[in-house]
Amino acid sequence: MRFRFIHAADLHLDSPLLGLSRKSQDFSARVDDASRQAFDNLITLTIAEECRLVVIAGDVFDGQWKSYHTGLFFAERMRRLSQHGVRVVMIFGNHDAANPFAGRLELSDNVTVLPSNRPDTVVIEDIGAAVHGQSFPQREVTENIALAYPAPVAGLFNIGLLHTAGNGREGHASYAPCSVEQLANHGYAYWALGHIHTRESLSTTPHILFPGNLQSRSIKEPGAKGASLVTVEDGAVISVEHRALDVVRFATETVDVAALSDREGLFAAIRGRAEAALSAADGRALALRLNLTGAGPLHADLVTDSQNLREETETVLAGVDSDIWLEKLCLRTASPPAPDGVDPTIAGGLRTAIEELSQGSWLEERLSARLAEIKVKLPAAAHADAFLAQMKAEGAERARAHALALLEKGQR
């Protein structure tokens, strides 16, 4: 017997795409709808490839819905799959467990949500498959729930459905920890994992993999996103294909300004990097972060005119394509190295004073006081400590760089 199924995870329907809130109304509308468009692409792929089964390894929703229409949208797409004879077996992950409405959805008969109080098995006789798994009962699941998964059903193609960080992944909470060896020895032919947003194959004998999320949500998730299309024949996996389903890509490009003497050269370099990034996006809209680096003569002008620089850069990108937006412009440039020795001029004395102030406690104390004023105005739920600590570290360096740049510009 031959059949195909889709392995997807981390849909995060209606989750905002971070870092893109200050864009045009047109772009805001597009990115706000990106997760839904990506999910529609998944539905279209499932039907076009005549898949008989879809397995979803958790985090269909975010912790909170902006509107109940998020759930209704998902339920309607499940009914569409039902009309094409597609079974869906899914589990809830940590974000779903934190959502008070996810468990109340009334889904069509083709959908099975595996329980959260114990592992369970769904047997799909017409394709000869058994899907095993367990939903998260609450947001934080720190025990190895896969240990209690049922034994494989003899004579069937066995799939394990698990929301997990495996043996740990940077940037992800260590939920439902387990090892590759444990999963491989359990006896299933395929482990459909979720929670990690980067596609990663952990094993091919048996197949154990994360498909990644359907749609990137921030600059931390660059590159193509989608799901896995799996073909099974006579009880064995014969192919696993990654299919890109995203509609907005995130990318980072770096421009070294060290050898550039004017803005015309800078914008020509930016245009070249933007064109390359857009070409790599395979026809998707692109949210681009630009890092300007290097020590060169442009540094002072760039630092002291950062607002105009951003606007001019956005104009350059608009000239490249209407589907490319500036996610962030990061200035990491520096002045050319100063000659060795003590500078006896007034400018030299000022430069020394700036360096001394930036290295002592004077500036740090004033930054701390100002940030403390900001912190008390923020809601408790903002969890602002890490952000404010970053602002403190970056603020001191920015103040130093700006002062030196103004000094350098004034000497011309």
Summary of the structure (lengths in Angstrom):
residues: 412
radius of gyration: 26.1
end to end distance: 78.3
largest distance: 87.2
contacts: 1324
relative contact order: 0.10
helix: 37%
strand: 25%
